């Protein structure tokens, strides 16, 4: 019974991931600008969406995650940005029969964004990202990642209308080894007025269905085959010319083999 409960809980839990970027559109910073972000996330759940997308509550299981997140972005050219992200994750799980508590450095992400055409009002670009899983032991009970290399490419577009910015993006994520690859997509609308800003975003992942027949759950937060659609609601205040802070709530609106709970994030940003 204990092994079955642990395996089920391990298979279906899925956090929303890292601290979201300020915007996922093709717009880039001006040449030589640098942005740094520190974030803290908190997530608890005993609920999940199963392989059919139906919601269940595990009365005898509880999962908690606390994360610290660092993001750096540098505009090497007016149209090209480089990005770096690292995450320290503390995970705790208690399924009545057993409990685990571990803290580790998770996946490190490197990315580049190229604004191909456009300027201040409209833009079209492409991005590439690599996720590096080499900084933790995936054989431990609570590894902070899937344990495999991910490569992702997206096409992004954005339009600015008065106080609002609208963006869409689509792409593909190759996941090394056993997990299924993913189609990835997103849409968002953001606004900025005086010192207040905010974003409403849908971030989607759809399984290609090419997972290996013998694929095993390594990452406690999701199995090798899943779908997800996350809503991001962010509000922030620009406290100075170079500094801002914001609050974000992320919730899985739909999906399968993912947990269902709200991730709360606090972030502070410095830009020069």
N, C-alpha and C positions, 0 to 999 in steps of 0.2 A: 504493500500500500504506500509506504513512504517513497519508494523509488518511483512508482507511478505518478505520485503527486509532484515530486521534484521534477520529473521529466516533463510533465504537462506544463507546469509553471515556467520551466526554463524555455520551453518551446514558444510560448505565446506572449511572453512579456516583451515589450518593445518601447524604448524611450524615444522621445522626439529627436534626440541627437544634440548637436552642439548649439552654442549660442548663435542665433541667426545673424546674418550680415545686415548692415544698415539698409541695403537694397540689393535685390537680385535682378537688376536690369542692366542694359548695355552701357549706361552712363558711367563714365570714369572720372576720377579726380584729375586736377590739373597736374602737369608735369612736376615731378619732385615732391609732391605732397605725400605726407606720411600719416597713416591713421593707426592708432592702437586702441584695442578694446579689452577690458577685463570684465568677466561676467561670472555670476554665481547662480547655479540652478538647483532646484529642489523638486523632487518627484516622488510620489508614493502611489501605490495602487494594489488592489487585490482583484481587479476586474480585467477581462480580456475579451477580445473578439476571436472566435475560433476559426477553423478552416473554412467555414461557411459564412463567416461574417456575423454570427450570432453572439450576443453579449452574454458572458457568464461571470459569476462572482465566486471566487475561491474563499470560502469562509475561514478556512484553516491556513491560509497563506497570506503573507504580507511582504511587499517589496518596497525598498526605499533607495533612492539614488540622490547623492549630493555631488555636484560637479563644479569645478573651477575651470574657467575657459580663458585662453589668451588668443587674440587674433591680431595680426599685423598686416597692413596693406601699404604698398609703396607704388606710386605712379612713376615708373621709370621713364615713361614718355607720356605725352598728353593723351595718347590713345591706348596705352598699355599699362596694366597693373599686375603686380605680383602679390600673392597672398600666402600667409602662413597661419596655421591654427593648431593649437595643442590643448589637450584636455586632461585634467586630473580628476578621476572618478572614484568616489566612495560608494560601494554597493553593500546593501544589507538585505538578507532574505531570511524569513522565518516561516517554515511550513508546518509548524507544530511538532514534527518529529526531529527536526534539525534546524540549525541556523548557521549562516556564514556572514562574515563581515570582512571586506577587503578594500584596500585603496591602492590605486596604481595609475601610472601614466597611460592614457589610452592612445588611440590612433592619432598620428600626426598627419596633417593635410597640407599639401602644397598646391597652389593653383595659379593660373594666369588668365586675365581677361583682356581681350583685344576688341576695342571699339572700331569696327571696320569702316562704317560710314556714319554720318550724322554729327550733331553738335549739341547745343544746349536745349533744343526743343524736341528733337527726335533722334534716335540712335539705334543701330543694329550692330550686334557683336557676337563673338564666340568666346567660350571659356573652356578650359581644360583643367582637370583636377586629378591628383593622385593621392590615395589614402595609404599611408605606410603603417603596417601592423607590427613593427619590429621592436617595440619598446615594452612589451609585457609578455608574460608566460601564459599562453593560451590553454595550457593543460591544468591550470588552477581552477578551483570550483567557481570563481567569479572573475573571469577575464573581462576587461573593459572594452572588448571589441570582438569582431568576428574571426580575427586571426588570419585574414587573407588580404592580398593586395586588391585595391579597387582602382579602376581607371574610368574617368567620366568626362564626357564632352557634351556641351550644350550650345544651342543657338538662342540668343537673347535679343529682345526688342523692347524699346521704351519710348513713351511719349509724355511730354510735360504740357499740361493745360492749366494755366493760371496757377492755383495753389496746389494742384494735384499732379502726381506722377503715376502713370499706368505702365505696367510691365508684364510681359509673358516670356516664358522660356520652355524649351523642350530639349530632350537629350537622351543619352543612353549611358548606363553604368555597367561596365564589365567587372564581374566579381570573380577573382581567381579561385581555383580549386573547385569545391563542391557546390556552393550556394548558387541559386538562380541569378542570372543577370536581371537588370531592371530597366524599364523605360521610366524616365524621370520627367516631370513637368511641373510648371508653377505659373501662378497668376497673382498679381498684387496691385493694390492701389494705395498710394501714400499721399500724405499732405504735409505741408509745413506752413505755419502762420505765426509770424512774430517769433516767440521763443518756444512754441509748441509744435511738435511733429508727431506723426503716427503712421502706422502701416497695417493694412489687413491683407494677409497673404494665404493662399492655398498652396501647399507643397505636397506633390503627389509622387508615389512610387508604385509601379505596376510590374509584377513578376513576368519575366519572359517565359518561365516554365521549363527552363533547361537545367534545373538542378540535377545533380547526380543521384542515381537510384539509392546509393548508400550514404547520402549526405547526412551528417550528424550535426546536432546542435552543439556549437562551441560557445557562442556568446549567449549568456543567460537572458539577454533582453529580446532576442528574436531567433526564430529558426531559419533554416536555409532558404525557405520559400515563403514570401509574404507580399501583401499589398497594403498600401496605406495612403490616406489623405489627411494631412494635418492642417488645421487652421492656426495661423499665427496672428495674434492681436497685440500690437505694440504701441505704446504711448511714451513720449519722451519730452524732456525740457532741455533747451539749449541754455546752459548756465553762463556761457561766456563765448568769446570769439573762437576759442579752441576746444571747449569742453562741453560735454552733454552727458545726461544719464537717462535711462529709460527702463521701463518695465514691460515684460512680454509674457503672455500666456499662450501655451501651445496645447491644442487638444486634437486627438484623432477623430475626425468627423466620420470616417468610414474606413474599412479595411478588413483584413483577415490575418490570423496568426499574429496579432499585435495586442499590446495591452491598451486599456482605455482609462486614462487618467490625465489630469492637467499638470503639465510642467510649468513651473513659475521661474522666471529669470529676472535678475537685476543686472544691469550692465552700465558701465561708464566708458565714455569714448573721448579720446584726445586726438586732435587732428591739427597738423601744421603743414 
